[in-house]
Amino acid sequence: MSAAPDADLAAAGVRKIVDVLDPRTRARSLELADRVWVDAPPSPARRVRSALEEAMAEQRVVRIRYTSAQGVTTTRDVEPELFASTGGRWHLVAWCRTRDAMRWFTVSRVVSATVTRTPCTGHTVAEVGEPPPHARPVHGGG
């Protein structure tokens, strides 16, 4: 899904795999892909996603302008802890320095994001709490 963290890298990887498939398997894969529809909200701006991904990878504070479900836009400095997909939406789970607590930010509601030079202070995934019942980490090895 295009809104997923590192979606560009994943798409490039999939293209490489498809390119090396034998012609029959490639054709069947592409035909199957045409039969899978995903109703997903529009993805956030690429520059926002890139900033959030960079802040997560570098473990640096990111300043976001965020619009809540109630339509209120605020600016917050947050320490990214993890990305989560639930209910068809991607979230940045981060320590909010404004609220002094862990918060879930719907990525599609992040209006802008700027990575700062400030390192994160060392919050952990354990502080996020329990994952949703069917959630699981994504591992590169399968």
Secondary structure as GFF3:
##gff-version 3
##sequence-region A 1 142
A	DSSP	alpha_helix	7	20	.	.	.	ID=ss1
A	DSSP	alpha_helix	23	33	.	.	.	ID=ss2
A	DSSP	alpha_helix	46	58	.	.	.	ID=ss3
A	DSSP	beta_strand	60	67	.	.	.	ID=ss4
A	DSSP	beta_strand	73	86	.	.	.	ID=ss5
A	DSSP	beta_strand	89	96	.	.	.	ID=ss6
A	DSSP	beta_strand	101	106	.	.	.	ID=ss7
A	DSSP	three_ten_helix	107	109	.	.	.	ID=ss8
A	DSSP	beta_strand	110	119	.	.	.	ID=ss9
A	DSSP	three_ten_helix	125	128	.	.	.	ID=ss10
###
